Amino acid sequence: MQRPNAAQLTYGSATVVLTTVALLLLSCTTTPLGIAVVCAVGLLLGALVAVTMPVRGRPVNTPVDEEIRVPAQRVSAGIDTRIGS
């Protein structure tokens, strides 16, 4: 399974928060068990939204035969690079 992207994390988190607040306000529950159930439902719904959200349609194009270029090492003009001087 691939890692979720930023949009999936954002929509999932927003769903968790908004669903939990809405369910707590609508259910008027005050018991710890009721609050735990509402929080669990919000968390499950947020995870469901994040997982079922469509991922990006087009993959990133990377050329297969492109040569990897490594930058050359820079040597300062004022520094003596000889060993033993």
N, C-alpha and C positions, 0 to 999 in steps of 0.2 A: 504494500500500500504506500502510495506516495505521500509526502508531507503536505499538509494543507497550506494554501497560499494566504496572503494577507486578507483578501476579500472574504474567504471562507471563515477565517478567524474572527473578522469584524462582524459579519452577519451572525455567526453562531453566538458570539458574546452578547451582541445586542438582543438577540432572541432570548437568551437566558435571562438577562436583566429585565427586559420588558415583560416577558411572560410571567416571571416570578412576581413582579410587582403587581401586575394586573390580576393574577390569580389570588394573591393575598388580599387585595382590595375587594375583589368580588366575592370571595368565600367568607370573609370576615372571621377567619379562624384565629384562635388565640392559644390553642393547645400546642405543646411542642411537637407532638406527633403529626398534627395537621400541617404545621409549618414545614416540618421535614418532608412530608409527602409533596407539598406544593413546590418546595425547592428541588426535589428529585424530578418532578414532572418538568419543571423549567429547564433543568440541566439536560434531561433526555431530549426534550424538544430542540434545544439549542444544538446539541450534538447531531441530531437528525438533520437539521437545517444545514449545518456545516458540511456534513458528509454528502448529502444529496445535491448540493449546489454544483452546477456544472463548472468544470475546470476550464482553463483557457483552451481555446480551440486550436490554435496553431502553435506548433513546437518552435523552439528557438533553433534557427538554422546555424549549424556549425559545419564548416567544410572539413571533410575527413582527411584530405591530403595536404592541408595547409601546414607549412613548416613552422615550428615554434621558434620564435626569435627571442634570444636572450640578450639584454643590453650589455654592452662592454663595460668593463670596470674602469672607473674614472681615477686618474692619478693627478693629484694637484701639482702645479708647477713649482711651488716653493718647498715641497717636502722631499728630503733625500730618501730615496727608496732603497738604497744599497744596504746590504747587511754588513755590520761590523765597522761602520764609519763613525 
